[in-house]
Amino acid sequence: MMKLTLPGLVLLFSCYTNQSYCKNDLNGNNSMNSVGKHGEISAKPFEPDDYKIITSDRADGRYVSTRGFVQYLIRNQQPQLAFDPQFSKQEFLQWQKKVREKMQELMKFPDVTPQPLPKFLSSVKREGYRVEKWEFYPQSGSVVPFLMLIPDGVSAENPAPVALCLPGSNRSKEQLAGEEELNPVFANSKFNDENKMAKFYAQEGIIAVAVDNPGIAETSDLEKYTGKIVYDRTTFTRYLIDMDWHYMGFSAFQSHQLLKWLRTLGFIDPERIVLSGHSLGTVAAMYLAVLNQDVYAVVYNQCITRLIDYAKVRTRPDSIGRRPESSWLGHSVPGMWKWFDYPDILASLSPRPVIFSEGATLSDIELIKRAYHIMGADANLAVYHYPMYQDCRNRKHDYETIPEGLDHKEFWEYYNIDGHHHYFKADVVVPWLKDVLKP
Amino acid sequence: MMKLTLPGLVLLFSCYTNQSYCKNDLNGNNSMNSVGKHGEISAKPFEPDDYKIITSDRADGRYVSTRGFVQYLIRNQQPQLAFDPQFSKQEFLQWQKKVREKMQELMKFPDVTPQPLPKFLSSVKREGYRVEKWEFYPQSGSVVPFLMLIPDGVSAENPAPVALCLPGSNRSKEQLAGEEELNPVFANSKFNDENKMAKFYAQEGIIAVAVDNPGIAETSDLEKYTGKIVYDRTTFTRYLIDMDWHYMGFSAFQSHQLLKWLRTLGFIDPERIVLSGHSLGTVAAMYLAVLNQDVYAVVYNQCITRLIDYAKVRTRPDSIGRRPESSWLGHSVPGMWKWFDYPDILASLSPRPVIFSEGATLSDIELIKRAYHIMGADANLAVYHYPMYQDCRNRKHDYETIPEGLDHKEFWEYYNIDGHHHYFKADVVVPWLKDVLKP
């Protein structure tokens, strides 16, 4: 990795700084303005690059702009349970326990009254496996449908591993299973063939359980009546937050309840439970793996990002002064930044087998590798990049930390994300999973 | 008030129920569907009224739709610190203390290191008062400008009451003060004359302190450089939530810190501190009044709504199946619905003088009146409706509880909101305030 002290980079950073100081000359946001005085308006057109890094134009460095002050808070946010690469094995284990306990708090799973057992609804035969449809009852008032793909020959005498498959944002369980959508409006043809995660697993002798993301496909609202996809998960997510919950906790809770039942099935090997997420599904998989120590392995088919970086460095405004927006509200776990970010949580999964099949920044890969090394489990970690970044010469590496002032596209480049090829990487995941599940 | 048992209303509700059951015939969201089967699609066009009330089509009443289940959660939400009109005075006081303690938790005010004293910047003379510009430092990294309108003749020997004025959503402190905007883009001509709250107070001998809403006008981001208003408070609000805070707590904290300093000024009567909010500003005023027991009176220039009702009853979809969205994220205090709703919080202000100058539902007015009656302070509560609803015959009264299935406009009607005339009601507020502040 190149160091900040190299001339080219110093120049780059100085350049940013100069640009930001230039704002003094144009700045109407000067608290010394007398009452009623117009801010000075520059004759020169607005130049987004002049404002891409949020700076204070005051000698005391304080921010008048609320967005500026929030940036100050973000820069100073120090997650209290961040993974420390200097941990001894003993310290790692103590920290891992604290992460799990904090995660239990943050996920806010409700205490629920006893619910009926899941109910079998139907079954269809496919080549090499059958697809069963079931529904389960995570808590009063709620019913959640799911599919279970059971390979031929699996029985109590011949139990098999199970993979709970969690789909990408607006994908259905039927899509994961390679089955016809319940309603044509739920279909999403993009990478439809690539994303049949559950089907691929079933074909390899792994029991695959597939669920919908809350609010999507069979669990959506009026789309099946209107024939129009207007998925609004933000509104009910907001209501969940006001009721002291959140989308990811809600989603993880449903799968958490399902896992309890899966463990009781005689034909499932309870020591070979896998959580497999694609895109949005990786997030619930990650939280669930922390909470359920008996989960054997995790498939994380999404680039590992940092939520705090995502907020902090994406600040380059567009031509009318709009900076990039925050991610979808469903990702928000209120208060989580005080404690840890995604790479910390993922590091806490060591020494369990995990595959990251769409890469990360080099520093986060090093960080998580370190967690596996501390636990003497280097071999349990597999990392693959997007195909275009598999050649390390294509990866961005001439930086120490990701600079502020990026737009969304530049952010992706630093994270080695080839967003147009975001799909389930069966070619690397399936062989890896078969291998780690070998008896 | 008419009772639910009257034939007309029973009919109304049955009608809703029948409509919802009709959905069984069209419903593709039936968990008995076999795998891969298409949902049945109705030949008849989508009729929003058929779906305006969210119902389950299952015998067990459970919801497959996540929006449906969240509706179930909202319906069953029972705020644990709701005001009980049966309270004795003693019980009321105990409850009031619990509300305050819970509010302290929910607002999440940070512990801050000592900050510099507020700094005087400039002063201009107006007829009967002067306008001083100051800035203060609520916490490290932050500076907040404010205006202080000081009536002629006010001094340590002749102290005056003070009103902290909190503006509507996208209005500036300059607008409240009747001063020229710092930048022409911050101007909002609608009800500009009516909303000069701080100026009106100063003209009546009340010291008026005016602040911006966080992220607006002088505290905004790039608007002063672009000349275009693209206020994005949602993104930084989301970041605040992820950092375990929220917009209202942030806003209230700033004013809370300002209040501490105002109390120390010799020319201010610390026993006559008023919080005066218009629109969004009422919310911070309400929270601050709960937390600061020495606040003498509150001006609440906004219809009293219920957040939980706002979520629960606004469910009528539009022609393509979109139900009304949640309110702006800045209103969210994560977890607050577990404890209380706005009318409960407002009831807890009894026996302090409060004016509600844009009405409420009749039942919430009765509820809050009851809180004042319990405390023997009926005269301290003043309620005025929007002009068009001042004649009680214009108010909706033929219902016991507000029914679900409303669109936004219908919701306003139940709350007696004449949204096109939402401005500071100086005609009722100023005389009332002068009266309650009389020595």
Interface residues (C-beta under 8 A of the other chain):
Chain A: K23 L26 N27 G28 N29 S31 M32 N33 S34 V35 G36 K37 H38 G39 I41 S42 F46 Y51 R58 D60 G61 R62 Y63 V64 S65 T66 R67 G68 F69 V70 Y72 L73 I74 N76 Q77 L121 S122 S123 V124 V131 E132 K133 E135 Y137 G141 S142 V143 V144 P145 L147 E174 A177 E179 E180 E181 L182 N183 P184 P214 G215 E218 T219 S220 D221 L222 E223 K224 Y225 T226 G227 K228 V230 D232 R233 T234 T235 F236 R238 Y239 L240 I241 D242 M243 D244 F250 L307 A311 P317 I320 G321 R322 R323 P324 E325 S326 L329 S332 V333 P334 G335 M336 W337 K338
Chain B: K23 L26 N27 G28 N29 S31 M32 N33 S34 V35 G36 K37 H38 G39 I41 S42 F46 Y51 R58 D60 G61 R62 Y63 V64 S65 T66 R67 G68 F69 V70 Y72 L73 I74 N76 Q77 L121 S122 S123 V124 V131 E132 K133 E135 Y137 G141 S142 V143 V144 P145 L147 E174 E179 E180 E181 L182 N183 P184 P214 G215 E218 T219 S220 D221 L222 E223 K224 Y225 T226 G227 K228 V230 D232 R233 T234 T235 F236 R238 Y239 L240 I241 D242 M243 D244 F250 L307 A311 P317 I320 G321 R322 R323 P324 E325 S326 L329 S332 V333 P334 G335 M336 W337 K338
